[in-house]
Amino acid sequence: MRQSLRDKIIHVCDQKIAQKGEGVGLSFYAFFANRNDDPELLMEAATWWIASHQLDHFEKAVKIRDMVAAGK
């Protein structure tokens, strides 16, 4: 996964956790605008989320942040 996407995921997770607490869940769609203006980047996130790690649709933001930060 490219570094810019990793940075964005960590940033969004940190924001969601700060707003709603450590129990907040999210899907990979949380990292994108409602309009799909970068389908290649969306597919990269979806591939990491679904194919590489077989995560559920909604996962805890803390878990995702920690996985991305660890380089998984």
N, C-alpha and C positions, 0 to 999 in steps of 0.2 A: 504494500500500500504506500502510495506517495506521501512524503512528509507533510505536505500542505493539508492533506485529508486527515492525517493523524492529528495535526495541530488543531484543526477545526473540530474534530470529534472530542478531543480533550477539553477544548474551550466550551463547547456546547454542554458537555456533561457537567463541567464545573458550574456553569450558569444554572442549569436545571437543579443541581444539588443545592446550590445556594438559595434558590427560590422556593423549592418544595421539600427539601430535606433529603437525607441519604436513602430513603426508601423509594424515591421516584424512579419510575420505569420509563423507558423510551424505546422507540424502534429506530431503524437506520434512516427512516424518512425524516427524523428530527434534525438531521444535519443539512437539509435542503429546503429551499423555498417551495411554496406550494406549486409553482410552475417549474417544470423540469427543464431548466435551461442548460444543464450539463449532463446529458445522458451517460457519457463515458464515466464520469466521476460517480454518478449514482450507481452504475453497474459495478464499479470497483468496490464501493461500500457494500452493496448487496452481495457480491461474491465473497467478500471477507466475512460478512455476517452469516450468510446462509450456507454457502458451499464449504468454506474453509473451517468454520467453527460450529456449524449446525445449531445456531442459537435460536431460541424461541422468538416469535414476532416482537414481544416486549421483554426487555431485560433491564435489570437495575443499572442505572447510570454509573454507579460506583464500580460495578463489575466491568462495564465496557471501558470506562476510563482507565482502570487498572490494567486491563488486557492490552489496550493500545499503548499505554505508557511503557509496558514491559516488552513491547515489540512483538507481540503474538499475532 
